[in-house]
Amino acid sequence: MKLLMHICCSNCCIYPLQTLLFKGIETKGLWFNPNIHPYTEYSSRLNSLKKLQNIWKLDIEYIDEYPLDDFLKTIAGRGDKRCEACYFIRLDRTAEIAGRSNFDGFTTSLLASPYQKFDMIINIGKEAGKKHGVEFWVEDLRQGWNISKGLSRELDLYRQKYCGCIYSEMERNMKKK
């Protein structure tokens, strides 16, 4: 089996990559995250993934775009539904690439984070897969969160403090008050 895995950040992809490789599943990573704000945060996460790529000799494709205006137009005013739109943007693009590049399926490292909306990701992934004619590979990888955290510390990778979007950054900072 050959999978294309959307990678949200280096930390979240550690355990999923280990799991897939252990199962003998050929995996290529895809960096596409127009949601990350501000640009300094985007750059820190991108550079951290490149560092992991060099250490582990990973096969990763980078769509290094920062279309903040387009992203904000898509999620602004959606309130609690903003995550749904954000997941769709990233998973739809991953499914599109997987479908036209003859992958057997696609997945996302978002499935490894206990902070993400797991069921929503699965529903959107399946919808995007159906749209592009490629299977969405699902496995609950949240149990490996602490393994990923530990390895990211050992590898001295950048560890973010919020999901990535401008709204999650705001929520994080509001909690500090």
N, C-alpha and C positions, 0 to 999 in steps of 0.2 A: 504494500500500500504506500502511496505517495501523497503526503498532505502539505498544504500550504497553511502555515499558522500565522495569523495576525498577531503581532507582538505589540502590546501596549507599553511595555517597559522591560528593562533587563531583569528586574527583580521578579516580576510575575512570570516570566518565561522559563526560569531556571527549572523548576520542578516539572512543568509540562514537557519540556524538551528531554529531560532525563527519562521521564515515563515513556514517551513515544520512542525514543532511541532504544530503551530497554526492551520494548515490545517489538523491535525490528521494523518500525515504521519510519520510512525515509521522510524527513521533514525539512522543508525550506521555510525560513521566516520571512515575514513581510512587515516592514515598518510603514505605517500610514496612520498618523495621529494628528489631524488638523484641529483637534479639540484642546490641545495642551496650551496653557496660557500661564504666564507671559512667555515671550520668545526665549528668555533666558532659561526658563524651566524646560521648554521644548528642547533647547540645545543640550542642557544637562542630561536629559533622558536619552536623547539620541546618541550623545557621546558615550554614555554608559553602556548602551547596547553595542556600540562599535567596539568598546573595550572587551565586553564579553565575547563578541564575535571573534576577536583576535585571540583571546585566551583559549577558547574552545574550538576554534576553526569552524565556525558555523557558516552555513549558506543562507544569507539574508539579502533580500531585495529591499531597497530603500526608495520610497516615494517621499522624497524630502521636500515637501511643499508646506507652506504656511498660509493657507487661505483663510485667515481669521475672519474677514468680512463675510465670506460665504458660510462659514461655520456659524457665526453669530446670527446671520439671517435665518438659518435653519432652526436654531434652538431658542432664540429670543422670544419671550412671552409664552413659552410652553410650560413654565412652572415645573411641576413634578414629572411631566412628560419629556423633559429635555434629555434625560438619559436614554430614553427609547430612540429619539432622533439621533443622538450621538452614536449609539451602538449600531443603528442602521447604516449610517454613513460609512463607518469603518468595515462592518461585516459585508455590506453589499459590494463594496469595492474589492474586498478580499475574495468573495465568491465569484465576482466577475473575472478576476485575474485567474483564479483556480480553474474556472470553467474553460476559458479560452486557452489555457496553458496545459490542458490535459492532466490535471491532478485528479486523483481519485476522490479527494475530498478536501475540506478546509476546516479550520478550527480557530480558536483564539486563546491567547494567554489570559484573557479576562476571566475565563472559567476557573482560574486558580486563586482569584482574590476573594476573600470573605467579605470584602467591602462592596462588591459589585452585585447587581441584581441578576442572580444566576438564572432563574426561570425566564426572565425577560430576554436575556442573551440567547438562551436556547431557542425560544420562539422566533426571535429575529433571525438567528442563524439559519434555522430551518426554512424560513420564508425566503431569505436571500439565496439559499441553496436551490430551492425549487425554481426561483426566478431565473437562475443562471445554469441550471441543469447539473449541479454538483452537490454531493452529499455533505451535510454539516456533521462533523465528527464531534460527539459529545461524551465527555467523561467529567465527573465531579473531581476536580483536582485540588479542592480547597484544603484537603487534609495535608497537603504538602507545603502549605503556606509557611510554617515555621522552618522547614528545611530550606526553602528559598531564602527566607530572611537570614538564616545562619550563613548560607553560602554567599549571599550578597555581601555580608560583612567580611567574610574571609577573603573574598575577591576584591574588596574595597571598591564596590560599585556604588554609584550615586543612589541614594534612597530617598524618594520623594515623600512628601508629607500630606498630599491630597490627590484626589482622582486625576485632576488635570485641567478641567475646564475653569473658566473664570468664576462660575457659580460655586464650584466646590472649593476654590481658593477663598472666595468670600466667606463661605460657611465655616471653613476652618479658622479663619481669622476672627470671625464673629464669636466663635466658641471661646477664644482666648480672653475675650473681654470679661 
